[in-house]
Amino acid sequence: MNCLRAVGLISLIFLSAVGEAESGRLYGNIAFYYQHISESNQIDRKDDLTRESFLLNYEDDLFVKNWIRLAANLDRQEFSYSDYHQFRPIFYFDLKSYGYLLNLSYSPYRRLTTTPAGDKPFYLYYRNWRGGLHINYPDYPSLGLIYNQTTNYDKEVTRRYDGRSRNFVAESIYQRGVVSLRANYNNLTQSSFLPGGKETVTRTYAGSAGVTEMLGRVGNFSATYNYYQTDRLVDDVRSQRSRTHSTTALFNSFEIRKLSVSAAYSGRFVEVLDRAGELDAGNQNFSAQAGLAPTGYLNLQVTKSYQISDESRGNRIVEYISYGVGLSRYFRSGVDSRFSFNRTVYQQSDRLVTVSDTAGNVIAVLDKSQYALDNYFVSFSFKPYYYMRTYVDFSVMHNSDPIDNVSRYQSNGSIDTRLTINRKMEGRVGFTSLYQGAEFRLGRSYSQNFNLGLSYNPRSNLNFNLTYIYSEFNVGTRNSSGAWNGYMSYSFRRSFSLYFAFNSQKQAREESAAFGLPPVEKVTRPRTLNLELVTYLSRQITLITGYLYSRTEYPVEGRAINRSLQMNLNIKI
């Protein structure tokens, strides 16, 4: 109550200060939400829910070149299949002017809760304070301060909850010319006032420095350094400290005689100190790339990379060189073609495979540290008729020495055709397939997807859309699904808008039966229907009415039906 009185007194003082001004503005929003739900799944249940919210803002000029805002947000919500409802108010105070912004908020509320053991429900009370100050002037570092405090407790004879959480964040950013600096401090304190409770403090220090420079006509260079430290204390005793250093550097050259080069370095080093001991880890990556485009339709590229990861137990090194060629050509007949090939040769230090016998004993260790990946990609786009456009993509990846022989070849293909029937109607036909195996087999796939669609727009305010999607996935067991999706929307000036959508699916999957019997196919048929009407009663009043119907037929459990009728009234003040 003392907090509420303090907020009321502060609001009264500031309202009195601005009461004589003529530029004050009062505005807000009132929303009322009603929902009727019913469920039918072995048992029938029905319920009616409401939710109300009220937001009121008052803005005015305060003194000279200062702006003030007082606001209150009141929200009440009911919960399904219970008599419990929650009321939560939030009060705001904002003050800003040139170069600074101050935000304050306070929210007292309670929630019905219980213990993990499932005891009798009881109320848990919350008090949340939040404040923020942001200062930003030209040619000076910006400063942001945020403080948040949340207390929670219950009023039971034997208290089960009594704690407080405080979080303070300070951040400053400064940029001058090509140099940018950032510093951040975060302090999170969580306290429990119950008997035997502890206080946990987590402090975080972070900073970064960066530079970006144009090197005349040669190119550009950028570098960044980051530092991150976290200390965790329990009852003023440090239990863990971690430090992280990271740096990046990047150089990009301009194209000189159709040749461009780039080089990059990144490193990340971590140190963790706790009661168990000390852990050091690091990761560094060096890479360089050169590209040559002798013609407008041909480009060549070479990349070299070296990565080393070290921990207390050892090092891990990955090195590779990649070279590729790309060709794009547009023919007079309207065919746009693209082709690319890329080969990457890897050398990885810890790529080992163990071979075991039938009893599970390791009998051999295979060294697979050297392998190569070949990627082929081809794409065509052509227009055989003036009303048809077709896109064809196909890619193949070959692994010279895979861990699992089944993943030696992987391919992906797609065909997409667009049909312009007339100015108001358009059709779509699509097909995609995925393949993976020890041998390359053209025309084989373990996953397929078919897509058919039709769009019809007779008027600018009326449109229809119908789509059918069939997917099939066959790895071990066969799974398939077919889905119809429909959509319609219609709007009449600023009076109302109508939306209708439906979805009907058939999902089939094979499950293993008893030994010696063929697999059993189980089919599930979910259906959804959605209807929404948006009525604009005036410029300030909007009424939204919706109906949602869903039905799912299960092979064993039977049928489950859900219905929901929703109404949302929104009034602007």
Secondary structure as UniProt FT lines:
FT   HELIX           2..18
FT   TURN            19..20
FT   STRAND          25..40
FT   STRAND          44..62
FT   TURN            63..65
FT   STRAND          66..78
FT   TURN            80..81
FT   STRAND          85..97
FT   TURN            98..99
FT   STRAND          100..113
FT   TURN            116..117
FT   STRAND          122..135
FT   TURN            138..139
FT   STRAND          142..154
FT   STRAND          162..176
FT   TURN            177..178
FT   STRAND          179..192
FT   TURN            195..196
FT   STRAND          199..215
FT   TURN            216..218
FT   STRAND          219..234
FT   TURN            235..236
FT   STRAND          237..253
FT   TURN            257..258
FT   STRAND          259..274
FT   TURN            275..276
FT   STRAND          277..295
FT   TURN            296..297
FT   STRAND          298..311
FT   TURN            312..313
FT   STRAND          314..330
FT   TURN            332..333
FT   STRAND          336..348
FT   TURN            349..350
FT   STRAND          352..356
FT   TURN            358..359
FT   STRAND          362..367
FT   STRAND          370..385
FT   TURN            386..387
FT   STRAND          388..399
FT   HELIX           405..407
FT   STRAND          409..422
FT   TURN            423..424
FT   STRAND          425..437
FT   TURN            442..443
FT   STRAND          447..459
FT   TURN            460..461
FT   STRAND          462..474
FT   STRAND          478..492
FT   TURN            493..495
FT   STRAND          496..511
FT   TURN            515..516
FT   STRAND          520..536
FT   STRAND          541..554
FT   TURN            555..557
FT   STRAND          558..572
//
